Structure formats: C-alpha cells, structure tokens
Amino acid sequence: MKKLGRHLIAEFADCDSQKLADVDFIEDCMNEAVRKSGATIIDSIFHKYNPQGVSGVVVIAESHLSIHTWPEYNYAAVDFFTCGDSVDPYKAYNYMKKMLGSKTSQLSELDRGIPSEADEVLIHKPLASKFNKPITVR
C-alpha cells in the first residue's frame, strides 16, 4: 500500500448518556480533541436528532474526525482519520474516551492509501501553482 494516512475506528461503550445527547458538548469535545492531536480545524458541523443522538464531523487540514452517538445504548462510534506525521490521533482518542466517560472501548487502526504491491508512505505535496491562482469574480 502507498500509505496516505491512518484511520482510527473507536467504539466507546458504557458512556454517559446525557453527554452523548448534548450536541454542544459533543461539538466542543470533538474540536478540543482535534486541538489536542495537533491537527488544524477547517470547519465543523453537528446535528442533534429527535428524540436523541448526535452526528457530526470536524474537517481538518489533515482529513477529518467524525462521531455518531446512541445515548439510548450509552454508545458512540468515532473515527479519527489523519494524514501526514504531524498529528497524533491517539491523543484525540484518549481525550474523547475520557470526556464521554467510556468505561469500555475498542480501537482499530487501518492504514489508508492506494493499493500497491510495494509498501511506502507517500509524502503530501502542495498543489501545483496553477491550482493556487486566485479566482477573480466579476
């Protein structure tokens, strides 16, 4: 595989159901998890379901973090997808585990990238200058 990033998939169980139902709390925690990992926030959007549950994503310069909560089961599914080597997604994972009050968790890590016979890490390169030209609106 020509590795482009890491994808941590977290199962958080036995969490605080009130926290899992609070969209503002979840968004604040996810944004703080990004900061603790060393990633750069681009934008975030979160939605509260009726009667319960929250889904949201924080888009980061290095990829994204996402969450889906089921307060009725005291459960949250969280993805930490990061590219490059300047971000530590384990710091985000540990922070979210603590903040959700998870007593039971499971973590899987996947390498993400281009299928290939050779294993290598691809270096992220800036876009060619032709793509970085300013857009003129008339």
Secondary structure, DSSP 8 states (H G I E B T S, - for coil): -EEEEEEEEEEEES--HHHHH-HHHHHHHHHHHHHHHT--EEEEEEEE-SSS-EEEEEEETTEEEEEEEEGGGTEEEEEEEEESSS--HHHHHHHHHHHHT-SEEEEEEEEEEE--SS-EE-------GGGSS-----
